[in-house]
Amino acid sequence: MIVEEDPDIYGPVYCRGPETPDNNCCGKIDVLRFDESATQQWRTTITTKDNVNTAGAGPYVWWYQHTMRLGFQNDEYAVFFRAAGSSERPGEPGEVGIHTGDRILGNRREPRMDMGAAA
């Protein structure tokens, strides 16, 4: 699994703005599979491409702690991870609050990672 910056989801307030001056990370999580000879078989992104300034955006990686666990058996995979999500900020039109939550995603065949999510 790889965590890396994702400029597609950047918002001016939360990714490169005054809310996070020392912690500027808005990113994605990719899961990769390699064969026995270290040749990449597939790569899939398990976070969304929603802009972080949009209510309902997520899951995505923000600046605070993120942990991940990968489980697999043959061609079945599951990923448990901590991610961020955006929700409307009550009483502040156009503003969002960013919150952490745990997610679990799984599949029965590569590379789809879209079964059963829980926040």
DSSP file (Angstrom, degrees, kcal/mol; ACC not computed):
  #  RESIDUE AA STRUCTURE BP1 BP2  ACC     N-H-->O    O-->H-N    N-H-->O    O-->H-N    TCO  KAPPA ALPHA  PHI   PSI    X-CA   Y-CA   Z-CA
    1    1 A M              0   0    0      0, 0.0     2,-0.4     0, 0.0    30,-0.2   0.000 360.0 360.0 360.0 143.6    0.0    0.0    0.0
    2    2 A I  E     -A   30   0A   0     28,-2.7    28,-2.6     2,-0.0     2,-0.5  -0.986 360.0-159.4-129.4 135.7    1.2    3.5   -0.9
    3    3 A V  E     +A   29   0A   0     -2,-0.4     2,-0.3    26,-0.2    26,-0.2  -0.971  28.9 157.7-109.6 126.8    0.1    6.9    0.5
    4    4 A E  E     -A   28   0A   0     24,-1.8    24,-2.6    -2,-0.5    57,-0.1  -0.986  45.7 -83.4-147.3 158.6    0.9    9.8   -1.8
    5    5 A E  E     -A   27   0A   0     -2,-0.3    22,-0.3    22,-0.2    20,-0.0  -0.218  34.5-161.0 -56.4 146.5   -0.2   13.4   -2.5
    6    6 A D    >   -     0   0    0     20,-2.5     3,-1.9    55,-0.1     4,-0.3  -0.799  10.0-174.0-134.4  91.4   -3.2   13.7   -4.8
    7    7 A P  G >  S+     0   0    0      0, 0.0     3,-0.9     0, 0.0    -1,-0.1   0.699  78.7  75.0 -61.3 -17.9   -3.4   17.2   -6.3
    8    8 A D  G 3  S+     0   0    0      1,-0.2    19,-0.1    43,-0.0    41,-0.0   0.767 100.7  41.4 -63.9 -24.8   -6.8   16.3   -7.9
    9    9 A I  G <  S+     0   0    0     -3,-1.9    43,-2.3    17,-0.2    44,-0.3   0.426  85.8 131.4-103.7   0.6   -8.5   16.6   -4.5
   10   10 A Y    <   -     0   0    0     -3,-0.9    43,-0.1    -4,-0.3    41,-0.0  -0.219  34.8-169.0 -58.8 139.0   -6.7   19.7   -3.2
   11   11 A G     >> -     0   0    0     40,-0.1     4,-2.0    41,-0.1     5,-0.8  -0.970  27.7-125.4-123.1 144.9   -8.8   22.5   -1.8
   12   12 A P  T  45S+     0   0    0      0, 0.0     4,-0.2     0, 0.0    -1,-0.1   0.771 104.5  45.0 -64.9 -26.7   -7.2   25.9   -1.1
   13   13 A V  T  45S+     0   0    0      4,-0.1     6,-1.0     2,-0.1     7,-0.4   0.930 123.0  27.4 -82.7 -47.1   -8.3   26.0    2.6
   14   14 A Y  T  45S+     0   0    0      2,-0.1    11,-0.3     5,-0.1    -1,-0.1   0.654 124.2  40.4 -97.3 -17.0   -7.4   22.6    3.9
   15   15 A C  T  <5S+     0   0    0     -4,-2.0    -1,-0.1     9,-0.1    -2,-0.1   0.757 135.7   4.9-104.7 -28.6   -4.6   21.4    1.7
   16   16 A R  S   <S+     0   0    0     -5,-0.8    -2,-0.1    -4,-0.2    -3,-0.1  -0.068 111.2  89.5-145.3  37.7   -2.4   24.4    1.2
   17   17 A G  S >  S-     0   0    0     -4,-0.4     3,-1.1    -6,-0.1    -4,-0.1  -0.519  90.7 -74.0-129.1-167.6   -3.9   27.0    3.4
   18   18 A P  T 3  S+     0   0    0      0, 0.0    -4,-0.1     0, 0.0    -5,-0.1   0.694 116.4  67.8 -67.0 -21.2   -4.0   28.6    6.8
   19   19 A E  T 3  S+     0   0    0     -6,-1.0    -5,-0.1     1,-0.2    -6,-0.1   0.810 118.5  19.5 -68.4 -28.4   -5.9   25.7    8.4
   20   20 A T  S X  S+     0   0    0     -3,-1.1     3,-0.6    -7,-0.4    -1,-0.2  -0.403  71.2 155.2-138.0  58.4   -2.9   23.4    8.0
   21   21 A P  T 3  S+     0   0    0      0, 0.0     3,-0.2     0, 0.0    -1,-0.1   0.816  84.1  28.9 -62.8 -31.2    0.3   25.5    7.5
   22   22 A D  T 3  S+     0   0    0      1,-0.2     2,-0.1     0, 0.0    -2,-0.0   0.457 120.6  53.4-106.1  -1.8    2.7   22.8    8.7
   23   23 A N    <   +     0   0    0     -3,-0.6     2,-1.6     2,-0.0    40,-0.2  -0.446  63.5 165.1-131.9  58.8    0.8   19.7    7.7
   24   24 A N        +     0   0    0     -3,-0.2     2,-0.4    38,-0.1    -9,-0.1  -0.573  22.6 131.3 -86.5  83.4    0.0   20.1    4.1
   25   25 A C        +     0   0    0     -2,-1.6     2,-0.4   -11,-0.3    38,-0.1  -0.971  18.4 161.8-135.6 121.9   -1.1   16.7    2.9
   26   26 A C        +     0   0    0     -2,-0.4   -20,-2.5    36,-0.1    36,-0.2  -0.934  36.1 146.0-131.1 109.7   -4.2   15.8    0.9
   27   27 A G  E     -AB   5  61A   0     34,-2.7    34,-2.4    -2,-0.4     2,-0.3  -0.645  40.8-117.9-140.1-172.3   -3.6   12.4   -0.6
   28   28 A K  E     -A    4   0A   0    -24,-2.6   -24,-1.8    -2,-0.2     2,-0.5  -0.816  18.4-129.2-128.9 165.1   -4.7    9.0   -1.7
   29   29 A I  E     -A    3   0A   0     -2,-0.3    17,-2.6   -26,-0.2    18,-0.7  -0.987  22.9-170.6-119.3 125.1   -4.1    5.3   -0.9
   30   30 A D  E     -AC   2  45A   0    -28,-2.6   -28,-2.7    -2,-0.5     2,-0.4  -0.911  10.5-150.9-112.6 143.4   -3.2    2.9   -3.6
   31   31 A V  E     - C   0  44A   0     13,-2.8    13,-2.3    -2,-0.4     2,-0.3  -0.950  17.1-169.0-110.9 133.3   -3.0   -0.9   -3.2
   32   32 A L  E     - C   0  43A   0     -2,-0.4     2,-0.4    11,-0.2    11,-0.2  -0.908  10.7-154.3-122.6 149.1   -0.5   -2.7   -5.5
   33   33 A R  E     - C   0  42A   0      9,-2.3     8,-3.7    -2,-0.3     9,-1.2  -0.991  11.4-172.3-124.1 134.3    0.0   -6.4   -6.2
   34   34 A F  E     - C   0  40A   0     -2,-0.4     6,-0.2     6,-0.3     2,-0.1  -0.887  16.5-131.8-119.0 151.3    3.3   -7.9   -7.4
   35   35 A D    >   -     0   0    0      4,-2.1     3,-2.0    -2,-0.3    -1,-0.0  -0.267  44.8 -81.1 -90.0-174.2    4.0  -11.4   -8.5
   36   36 A E  T 3  S+     0   0    0      1,-0.3    -1,-0.0     2,-0.1    -2,-0.0   0.746 130.8  53.0 -61.7 -25.4    6.9  -13.6   -7.4
   37   37 A S  T 3  S-     0   0    0      2,-0.1    -1,-0.3     0, 0.0     3,-0.1   0.243 120.0-107.5 -95.3  13.8    9.4  -11.9   -9.7
   38   38 A A  S <  S+     0   0    0     -3,-2.0     2,-0.5     1,-0.3    -2,-0.1   0.726  70.5 146.8  68.0  25.0    8.4   -8.4   -8.3
   39   39 A T        -     0   0    0      1,-0.0    -4,-2.1     2,-0.0    -1,-0.3  -0.806  55.1-114.4 -90.1 129.1    6.5   -7.5  -11.5
   40   40 A Q  E     -C   34   0A   0     -2,-0.5    -6,-0.3    -6,-0.2     3,-0.1  -0.462  31.5-177.2 -66.4 127.3    3.5   -5.2  -10.7
   41   41 A Q  E     -     0   0A   0     -8,-3.7     2,-0.3     1,-0.4    -7,-0.2   0.830  63.3 -20.7 -92.1 -40.7    0.3   -7.1  -11.6
   42   42 A W  E     -C   33   0A   0     -9,-1.2    -9,-2.3     2,-0.0    -1,-0.4  -0.982  48.9-154.7-162.6 164.1   -2.2   -4.3  -10.8
   43   43 A R  E     +C   32   0A   0     -2,-0.3     2,-0.3   -11,-0.2   -11,-0.2  -0.984  15.9 179.3-144.6 133.8   -2.6   -1.0   -8.9
   44   44 A T  E     -C   31   0A   0    -13,-2.3   -13,-2.8    -2,-0.3     2,-0.5  -0.996  25.2-130.6-138.9 144.3   -5.9    0.5   -7.6
   45   45 A T  E     -C   30   0A   0     -2,-0.3   -15,-0.2   -15,-0.2    68,-0.2  -0.810  15.7-172.5 -93.1 128.7   -6.8    3.6   -5.7
   46   46 A I        +     0   0    0    -17,-2.6     2,-0.2    -2,-0.5   -16,-0.1   0.458  63.6  74.3-103.2  -2.1   -9.1    2.9   -2.7
   47   47 A T  S    S-     0   0    0    -18,-0.7    13,-0.2     1,-0.1     2,-0.1  -0.613  85.1-103.8-102.0 169.9   -9.8    6.6   -1.8
   48   48 A T        -     0   0    0     11,-2.6    -1,-0.1    -2,-0.2    -2,-0.1  -0.352   8.7-131.5 -91.7 171.2  -12.0    9.0   -3.8
   49   49 A K        +     0   0    0      9,-0.1     2,-0.2    -2,-0.1    -1,-0.1   0.076  61.8 132.9-103.9  19.4  -11.3   11.8   -6.2
   50   50 A D        -     0   0    0      9,-0.2     2,-0.2     1,-0.1    -2,-0.1  -0.503  66.0-108.9 -73.7 139.2  -13.7   14.2   -4.4
   51   51 A N    >   -     0   0    0     -2,-0.2     3,-2.0     1,-0.1   -41,-0.2  -0.502  24.1-130.2 -65.8 133.2  -12.3   17.7   -3.6
   52   52 A V  T 3  S+     0   0    0    -43,-2.3    -1,-0.1     1,-0.3     5,-0.1   0.699 104.5  65.3 -62.8 -19.7  -11.8   18.0    0.2
   53   53 A N  T 3  S+     0   0    0    -44,-0.3     2,-0.5   -43,-0.1    -1,-0.3   0.335  85.7  93.6 -82.7   8.0  -13.7   21.3    0.3
   54   54 A T  S X  S-     0   0    0     -3,-2.0     3,-2.1    34,-0.0    32,-0.2  -0.887  83.0-118.2-106.1 126.9  -16.9   19.4   -0.7
   55   55 A A  T 3  S+     0   0    0     -2,-0.5    32,-0.2     1,-0.3     3,-0.1  -0.412 103.5  27.8 -59.7 133.4  -19.4   18.1    1.9
   56   56 A G  T 3  S+     0   0    0     30,-2.5    -1,-0.3     1,-0.3    31,-0.1   0.341  87.7 142.6  93.6  -4.9  -19.5   14.3    1.5
   57   57 A A    <   -     0   0    0     -3,-2.1    29,-2.6    -6,-0.2    -1,-0.3  -0.376  35.6 -98.6 -67.7 146.1  -16.0   14.0    0.1
   58   58 A G        -     0   0    0      1,-0.3    27,-0.2    27,-0.2     2,-0.1  -0.441  25.9 -56.4 127.0 164.1  -14.0   11.0    1.2
   59   59 A P  S    S+     0   0    0      0, 0.0   -11,-2.6     0, 0.0    -1,-0.3   0.412  71.9 133.4 -79.6 151.1  -12.4    8.8    2.1
   60   60 A Y  B     -D   84   0B   0     24,-1.5    24,-3.4   -13,-0.2     2,-0.5  -0.931  57.2 -95.5-151.6 171.7   -9.1   10.5    1.5
   61   61 A V  B     +B   27   0A   0    -34,-2.4   -34,-2.7    -2,-0.3     2,-0.2  -0.842  40.0 178.0 -97.3 126.5   -5.8   11.1    3.4
   62   62 A W        -     0   0    0     -2,-0.5   -36,-0.1   -36,-0.2   -38,-0.1  -0.387  47.9 -79.2-110.5-164.4   -5.4   14.3    5.3
   63   63 A W  S    S+     0   0    0    -40,-0.2     3,-0.1    -2,-0.2   -37,-0.1   0.701  98.2  81.3 -78.8 -20.5   -2.4   15.3    7.5
   64   64 A Y  S    S-     0   0    0      1,-0.2    -2,-0.2   -39,-0.1    20,-0.0  -0.180  95.5 -49.2 -86.3-179.3   -3.0   13.4   10.7
   65   65 A Q        -     0   0    0     -4,-0.1     2,-0.4     1,-0.1    -1,-0.2  -0.078  52.7-175.1 -53.3 134.4   -2.2    9.7   11.5
   66   66 A H        -     0   0    0     -3,-0.1     2,-0.3    -5,-0.1    17,-0.1  -0.998   0.8-174.8-131.4 130.5   -3.3    7.1    9.0
   67   67 A T        -     0   0    0     -2,-0.4    15,-2.1     2,-0.0     2,-0.3  -0.907   3.1-168.9-122.1 152.9   -2.9    3.4    9.6
   68   68 A M  E     -E   81   0B   0     -2,-0.3     2,-0.4    13,-0.2    13,-0.2  -0.989   9.8-168.2-141.7 149.2   -3.7    0.5    7.2
   69   69 A R  E     -E   80   0B   0     11,-2.4    11,-2.5    -2,-0.3     2,-0.5  -0.998   9.7-157.7-134.9 136.9   -4.0   -3.3    7.4
   70   70 A L  E     -E   79   0B   0     -2,-0.4     2,-0.4     9,-0.2     9,-0.2  -0.960   9.3-176.6-117.4 129.8   -4.1   -5.6    4.4
   71   71 A G  E     +E   78   0B   0      7,-3.0     7,-2.3    -2,-0.5     2,-0.3  -0.961  10.7 166.2-122.0 144.3   -5.6   -9.0    4.5
   72   72 A F  E     -E   77   0B   0     -2,-0.4     2,-0.3     5,-0.2     5,-0.2  -0.997  23.4-174.5-155.1 155.2   -5.7  -11.5    1.7
   73   73 A Q  E >  S-E   76   0B   0      3,-2.2     3,-2.1    -2,-0.3     2,-0.3  -0.864  72.5 -48.5-150.7 114.7   -6.2  -15.1    0.8
   74   74 A N  T 3  S-     0   0    0     -2,-0.3    -1,-0.0     1,-0.3     0, 0.0  -0.429 127.2 -15.4  56.0-116.8   -5.6  -16.2   -2.8
   75   75 A D  T 3  S+     0   0    0     -2,-0.3     2,-0.4    33,-0.1    -1,-0.3   0.145 115.7  99.7-102.5  19.3   -7.4  -13.6   -5.0
   76   76 A E  E <   -E   73   0B   0     -3,-2.1    -3,-2.2    33,-0.1     2,-0.3  -0.904  50.9-178.3-107.7 134.4   -9.5  -12.1   -2.2
   77   77 A Y  E     -EF  72 107B   0     30,-0.8    30,-2.3    -2,-0.4     2,-0.3  -0.930  14.1-177.3-132.6 151.7   -8.4   -8.9   -0.5
   78   78 A A  E     -EF  71 106B   0     -7,-2.3    -7,-3.0    -2,-0.3     2,-0.4  -0.983   7.4-162.7-145.9 142.3   -9.5   -6.6    2.3
   79   79 A V  E     -EF  70 105B   0     26,-3.2    26,-2.6    -2,-0.3     2,-0.5  -0.995   1.2-167.2-127.5 127.3   -8.1   -3.3    3.5
   80   80 A F  E     +EF  69 104B   0    -11,-2.5   -11,-2.4    -2,-0.4     2,-0.3  -0.966  27.2 157.0-109.5 125.9   -8.8   -1.7    6.9
   81   81 A F  E     -EF  68 103B   0     22,-2.4    22,-2.9    -2,-0.5     2,-0.5  -0.990  43.4-120.2-151.0 156.6   -7.7    1.9    7.1
   82   82 A R  E     + F   0 102B   0    -15,-2.1     2,-0.3    -2,-0.3    20,-0.2  -0.846  44.1 162.4 -95.4 132.1   -8.2    5.2    8.8
   83   83 A A  E     - F   0 101B   0     18,-2.9    18,-2.3    -2,-0.5     2,-0.3  -0.860  32.5-110.1-142.8 174.3   -9.1    8.0    6.5
   84   84 A A  E     -DF  60 100B   0    -24,-3.4   -24,-1.5    -2,-0.3     2,-0.3  -0.726  25.4-174.5-108.5 159.2  -10.7   11.5    6.5
   85   85 A G  E     - F   0  99B   0     14,-2.1    14,-2.7    -2,-0.3     2,-0.4  -0.985  19.2-126.4-149.8 154.8  -14.0   12.7    5.2
   86   86 A S  E     + F   0  98B   0    -29,-2.6   -30,-2.5    -2,-0.3     2,-0.3  -0.835  25.8 175.1-106.8 140.2  -15.7   16.1    4.8
   87   87 A S  E     - F   0  97B   0     10,-2.3    10,-3.0    -2,-0.4   -32,-0.1  -0.949  42.0 -82.5-136.6 159.7  -19.1   17.1    6.2
   88   88 A E  E     - F   0  96B   0     -2,-0.3     8,-0.2     8,-0.2   -34,-0.0  -0.323  39.6-129.7 -60.3 141.1  -21.0   20.3    6.2
   89   89 A R    >   -     0   0    0      6,-2.0     3,-2.1     3,-0.4     6,-0.3  -0.857  30.3-119.1 -94.4 111.5  -20.0   22.7    9.1
   90   90 A P  T 3  S+     0   0    0      0, 0.0     6,-0.0     0, 0.0    -1,-0.0  -0.196  93.0   8.8 -55.3 134.5  -23.3   23.7   10.8
   91   91 A G  T 3  S+     0   0    0      1,-0.1    -3,-0.0     4,-0.0    -2,-0.0   0.491 109.1  94.0  76.9   2.6  -23.9   27.4   10.7
   92   92 A E    X   -     0   0    0     -3,-2.1     3,-2.3     3,-0.2    -3,-0.4  -0.735  69.8-148.0-128.0  82.2  -21.1   28.1    8.3
   93   93 A P  T 3  S+     0   0    0      0, 0.0     3,-0.1     0, 0.0    -5,-0.0  -0.213  82.6  11.2 -54.4 132.8  -22.4   28.1    4.8
   94   94 A G  T 3  S+     0   0    0      1,-0.3     2,-0.3    -5,-0.0    -6,-0.0   0.394 104.9 112.9  81.4  -3.7  -19.9   26.8    2.2
   95   95 A E    <   -     0   0    0     -3,-2.3    -6,-2.0    -6,-0.3     2,-0.3  -0.729  48.9-158.2-101.0 150.9  -17.6   25.5    4.9
   96   96 A V  E     -F   88   0B   0     -2,-0.3     2,-0.4    -8,-0.2    -8,-0.2  -0.908  10.1-140.6-123.3 155.8  -16.7   21.9    5.7
   97   97 A G  E     -F   87   0B   0    -10,-3.0   -10,-2.3    -2,-0.3     2,-0.5  -0.923  18.0-140.2-108.1 140.8  -15.4   20.1    8.7
   98   98 A I  E     +F   86   0B   0     -2,-0.4     2,-0.3   -12,-0.2   -12,-0.2  -0.896  25.7 178.0-106.4 129.3  -12.9   17.3    8.2
   99   99 A H  E     -F   85   0B   0    -14,-2.7   -14,-2.1    -2,-0.5     2,-0.2  -0.893  24.0-122.4-129.9 155.1  -13.2   14.2   10.4
  100  100 A T  E     +F   84   0B   0     -2,-0.3     2,-0.3   -16,-0.2   -16,-0.2  -0.640  33.5 163.5 -94.7 156.1  -11.5   10.9   10.7
  101  101 A G  E     -F   83   0B   0    -18,-2.3   -18,-2.9    -2,-0.2     2,-0.3  -0.977  35.2-109.7-162.5 160.9  -13.1    7.5   10.4
  102  102 A D  E     -F   82   0B   0     17,-0.5     2,-0.3    -2,-0.3   -20,-0.2  -0.779  32.8-171.8 -97.6 143.3  -12.2    3.9    9.9
  103  103 A R  E     -F   81   0B   0    -22,-2.9   -22,-2.4    -2,-0.3     2,-0.4  -0.945  12.8-162.2-130.8 151.3  -13.1    2.1    6.6
  104  104 A I  E     +F   80   0B   0     -2,-0.3     2,-0.4   -24,-0.2   -24,-0.2  -0.982  13.3 177.9-134.0 127.1  -13.0   -1.5    5.5
  105  105 A L  E     +F   79   0B   0    -26,-2.6   -26,-3.2    -2,-0.4     2,-0.3  -0.956   5.8 170.1-125.8 144.4  -13.0   -2.3    1.8
  106  106 A G  E     -FG  78 115B   0      9,-1.2     9,-2.1    -2,-0.4     8,-0.4  -0.937  11.4-169.6-148.3 170.6  -12.8   -5.7    0.2
  107  107 A N  E     -F   77   0B   0    -30,-2.3   -30,-0.8    -2,-0.3     3,-0.1  -0.935  26.0-141.6-151.3 172.4  -13.1   -7.6   -3.0
  108  108 A R  S    S+     0   0    0      1,-0.3     2,-0.3    -2,-0.3   -33,-0.1   0.518  91.5  27.9-114.5 -14.8  -13.3  -11.1   -4.5
  109  109 A R  S >  S-     0   0    0      3,-0.2     3,-0.7   -32,-0.1    -1,-0.3  -0.996  97.8 -69.2-144.9 144.1  -11.3  -10.4   -7.6
  110  110 A E  T 3  S+     0   0    0     -2,-0.3     3,-0.1     1,-0.3   -35,-0.0  -0.361  99.3  10.0 -68.5 157.2   -8.5   -7.9   -8.4
  111  111 A P  T 3  S+     0   0    0      0, 0.0    -1,-0.3     0, 0.0     2,-0.1  -0.897  93.3  97.5-101.3  19.0   -8.4   -4.9   -8.7
  112  112 A R    <   +     0   0    0     -3,-0.7    -3,-0.2     1,-0.1     3,-0.1  -0.436  38.2 179.6 -70.8 136.8  -11.8   -3.7   -7.5
  113  113 A M        +     0   0    0    -68,-0.2    -6,-0.2    -2,-0.1    -1,-0.1  -0.518  44.8 107.3-131.3  63.2  -12.0   -2.5   -3.9
  114  114 A D        +     0   0    0     -8,-0.4     2,-0.5    -9,-0.1     3,-0.2   0.282  37.2 114.3-132.8  14.3  -15.6   -1.5   -3.5
  115  115 A M  B    S-G  106   0B   0     -9,-2.1    -9,-1.2     1,-0.2   -11,-0.0  -0.749  79.4 -13.4 -91.2 132.1  -17.4   -4.0   -1.3
  116  116 A G        -     0   0    0     -2,-0.5     2,-0.4   -11,-0.2    -1,-0.2   0.925  63.3-168.4  55.2  97.2  -18.8   -3.0    2.1
  117  117 A A        -     0   0    0     -3,-0.2     2,-0.4   -12,-0.1    -1,-0.1  -0.926   3.9-173.9-115.2 143.6  -17.6    0.3    3.6
  118  118 A A              0   0    0     -2,-0.4   -14,-0.2   -14,-0.1   -17,-0.0  -1.000 360.0 360.0-134.7 134.4  -18.2    1.4    7.2
  119  119 A A              0   0    0     -2,-0.4   -17,-0.5   -16,-0.1   -16,-0.1   0.426 360.0 360.0-102.9 360.0  -17.3    4.7    8.6
